[in-house]
Amino acid sequence: MRKYNEPQSMIPCSECNIGMMHKTRVTYFTWLADELITVPDFPAWICDVCGKREYDLEALNNLALLLNPIPAQTKSPKASKSVQKSEGAKTSAQPPSPE
């Protein structure tokens, strides 16, 4: 994967080692469950000889976040009850009296 904002406009192809990869924008296709998702104007590098495509890593990461968001972590009621019980036990405990 290549970073799209690299200063080079052409880089050697890592597949055929003959062609040059050019920055361009393409339509990106991917499957999400049973649905075909298309993303127009997606940044990519394409070889002028073999046609190999490498998609921009940052754009792929952003797309993955949009399609598969991380669910918010929620506290389970059982965990908060057990914490309250253990805290209650600690506060009610008396330190040993000096004799």
C-alpha positions in Angstrom: 0.0 0.0 0.0 1.2 3.4 -0.8 0.6 6.8 0.8 -1.2 9.0 -1.8 0.4 12.2 -0.6 4.0 11.0 -1.4 5.8 13.7 -3.4 6.7 11.4 -6.3 4.3 11.4 -9.2 5.7 8.2 -10.6 7.4 5.2 -8.8 8.7 1.9 -10.1 6.2 -0.9 -10.2 6.8 -3.5 -7.5 5.1 -6.3 -9.5 6.6 -6.2 -13.0 9.7 -4.0 -12.3 9.4 -2.5 -15.8 6.5 -0.1 -15.6 5.9 3.1 -13.6 3.1 3.5 -11.1 1.2 6.8 -11.5 -1.1 8.5 -8.9 -4.7 8.6 -10.0 -8.2 8.2 -8.8 -10.3 5.2 -9.5 -13.6 3.7 -8.5 -13.0 1.3 -5.6 -15.3 -1.8 -5.2 -15.7 -3.9 -2.1 -18.2 -6.3 -0.6 -19.9 -5.6 2.7 -21.8 -8.7 3.7 -24.0 -9.3 0.6 -23.9 -5.7 -0.7 -21.5 -4.3 -3.3 -20.1 -1.0 -2.2 -18.5 1.4 -4.7 -16.4 4.4 -3.9 -15.8 6.9 -6.7 -12.6 9.0 -6.9 -10.6 6.7 -4.6 -6.8 7.4 -4.6 -4.6 4.7 -6.1 -1.3 4.0 -7.9 -1.6 2.1 -11.2 1.2 0.6 -13.3 1.3 1.7 -16.9 2.6 -1.7 -18.1 1.0 -4.5 -16.0 -1.9 -2.5 -14.6 -1.3 -3.5 -11.0 -3.3 -1.3 -8.6 -2.2 -0.3 -5.1 -4.7 1.6 -3.1 -3.8 4.5 -0.7 -3.4 3.1 2.8 -4.8 6.1 4.6 -7.9 6.1 2.4 -8.4 2.3 3.0 -8.2 2.9 6.7 -10.7 5.7 6.6 -13.1 3.6 4.5 -12.7 0.7 6.9 -13.7 2.9 9.8 -16.8 4.1 7.9 -17.9 0.6 7.0 -17.0 -1.2 10.2 -17.2 1.3 13.1 -15.8 0.2 16.5 -18.7 -0.2 18.9 -18.7 1.9 22.0 -17.7 0.0 25.1 -20.5 -0.3 27.6 -20.2 -1.3 31.2 -22.2 -4.4 32.1 -24.5 -4.1 35.1 -22.9 -7.2 36.7 -19.5 -5.6 36.7 -20.7 -2.4 38.4 -22.6 -4.4 41.1 -19.5 -6.6 41.9 -17.4 -3.4 42.2 -19.9 -1.9 44.5 -20.0 -5.0 46.7 -16.2 -5.2 46.9 -16.0 -1.5 47.7 -18.6 -1.8 50.4 -16.8 -4.7 52.0 -13.6 -2.6 52.1 -15.2 0.4 53.7 -17.1 -1.6 56.3 -14.0 -3.5 57.4 -12.5 -2.1 60.6 -8.7 -2.0 61.1 -7.5 -4.2 63.9 -7.6 -2.3 67.2 -4.2 -1.9 69.0 -4.1 -3.8 72.3 
